[in-house]
Amino acid sequence: MKTSQRWAALAVLSGALALISLDNTIVNVALPSLQQELGATTSALQWVVDAYSVVFAGTLLLAGSLGDRFGRRRILIIGLVIFGAGSLAAGFAADTTALTICRAVMGVGGAFIMPSTLSILVQVFREPRERAQAIGIWAAVAGVGVALGPIIGGLLLEQFSWHAIFLVNPPLIVLVLLAALFLVPESKDESRPQLDMRGAALSSLGLIALVVTIIELPEQGIATTTILTAVVAAVALTTFVWWEGRAPRPLLPMSLFRQSTFVVAVVTVGLVYFALMGAMFLLPQFLQLVQDMTPLESGVALLPGAGGLFVSSLLSPALASRLGSRTTVVAGLVLVTTGLALASFFTAGTHYSYVAVALGLVGVGMGFSLPQATNAVLGSVPRERAGVGSAVNDAVGELGGSFGVAILGSLMSVFYRDRIEGSIAALGERVSQVPTEVLEAVRESLASASLIAARLPTAEANVVREATGAAFVTGMTWALLVGAVIVAVGVALAWWLFPRQLEHVAE
């Protein structure tokens, strides 16, 4: 395959990846509009966001295996069609139930698209150095897509209704689909391996139950639902591991987990997405609800992180070639840790320049680490099983992001509710200006308080914002500090286990 054809194929794959990466966060900025127009409850809104992640994570391993068996481009095209159909239907949804179903359909499409893009990339770029550059671009597009979602969502919401964030997808899907038919080569495992349907069912059930548990635990705590889903996840995933050790053609060979490179690379991918999605959950709320930015302004304010990630992802292969893969990954994780630690000192009045520095460090660190970790995951898997390797990489990223939102979001809520009582008491007699039902909303969350404050007289609204802003910042900063400590553990693991150079990873 000619050089120009390879890079043209990468451009198409990047376009497909950008669409589903944007969708991870573009919906978040529309939540207030959905609540107002559809009369959605907080729980319903949560599932509009989470239905995509739940189905996406649960379908990834099966999608990767289907690509190896039937053709990776074919699965990519099927995924684009499903994603486009789900987006089109979502644009005309009349209630949150229909919208949640459409988002689940989009999750299936996304699960077919994402591992296909990465596994095709591995087949197209055979030379290690060129492949590393291509993976750097892939990682840059994936990360920047997540970061640009709020900006594009904000732009669309300023000009149109919430329907636009879904209706913009189908025309773009058609363009990418046509380009894929002409520019992306087909590839598959020529041995046409038998599908491990038992493994696929167990992994899907286990991953879906695990993600649901992660999502519901912060809200419900230890309740019947979370106990049930946790038990289902534990039983299904344990049975999956047992079966994969005995299956004639396992969906996920357990022998991979005996390779230290594969394990530390998977952990690194998970930590990067843990930090990215955890920060993306907290910081837009801080910028909009505490520092009073519009959705578009907050999206633009996140650009240092997106820009740092994009540039450093492109530089990562050259840096690894000069300094070594281990040094590049460790340096990246150190920068992520430093950025999160700096963010843990934010206050309600922190100047944006300080916010930008913290975001920039996190973005640059992610960009250095993610391409090397992804390359290590794929290098540990036989080339004919690239679809499965890509699916594992993507599934770990999705789970890492879910854990980031759940753990950091839960910590923020715990510290918020602990601090809010003190904030209310500190208002003294002014608290008498605020109705009881408003105070209950204030105690619940910053988002609930902000929705009510928008309908209050100015004096009462200012009291509410003063109390909630201080409590939220306390919760957010403690959560980000814990996030920094967790990523710091990854620094030690990477220094200990990551290979000095990835060229030594088996093809």
Summary of the structure (lengths in Angstrom):
residues: 507
radius of gyration: 22.4
end to end distance: 19.5
largest distance: 76.4
contacts: 1982
relative contact order: 0.12
helix: 85%
strand: 0%
